[in-house]
Amino acid sequence: QVHLQESGPRLVKPSETLSLTCSVSGISTIGYYWNWIRQSPVKGLEWIGYIFHTGSSRYNPSVRSRATVSLDTSKNQFTLRLTSVTAADTAVYYCAKWREGANAFDVWGLGTLVTVSS
Amino acid sequence: EVVLTQSPGTLSLSPGEGATLSCRASQSVPNTYLNWYQHKPGRAPRLLIYNVATRATGIPDRFSGSGSGTDFTLTISRLEPEDFAVYYCQQYGTAPVTFGGGTKVEIK
């Protein structure tokens, strides 16, 4: 069974960098698209970006200049870095696996609330 | 980007009743890339329906999806106690991926 688990600091100061890790179990990270999605009361669910094992990545224009998703296949985990955060980046952050063919997110983590505050 | 508008915001129903949830797109969703998810508090979101009408693995047949173009529907034929949750539609016909605002199905 595929399982995803987010981890990282729950509180980040404004202007600093948010960093989260998603640990993947039950499947190799090779061959799949790994995504970050966030949810806030203001914006609802918002796709942030993905990474493929080849290094190919794509981002939502809303965060493109600030977001980086990277993959460590040896540790079977991927990370999100979001720079220059503001209160608007306060959200529950989910990692999710993309299923090709279905063109859908078929496995999600439980999510982790990250608050941006001084 | 494609804006997905879900209605109603909240649906108050009793177990055994049927539910009809709507998802309307601001522009046509090509290639039937419209999906539905169920989300319960404290749980990971779960894929229910992909490509408009295909049930994901393990999803009971009381859940069905339909629609095309800009109008899509998730139907739950007879609500079971475990079906009370928030439901989201999501499209990938046009980048970036976008989600609807959700419909909460609550116990009346």
Interface residues (C-beta under 8 A of the other chain):
Chain A: L4 G44 L45 E46 W47 R58 N60 P61 S62 Y94 A96 R99 A102 N103 A104 F105 D106 V107 W108 G109 L110 G111
Chain B: E1 N31 Y33 N35 Y37 G42 R43 A44 P45 R46 L47 Y50 N51 T54 A56 Y88 Q90 Y92 A95 P96 V97 T98 F99 G100 G101 G102
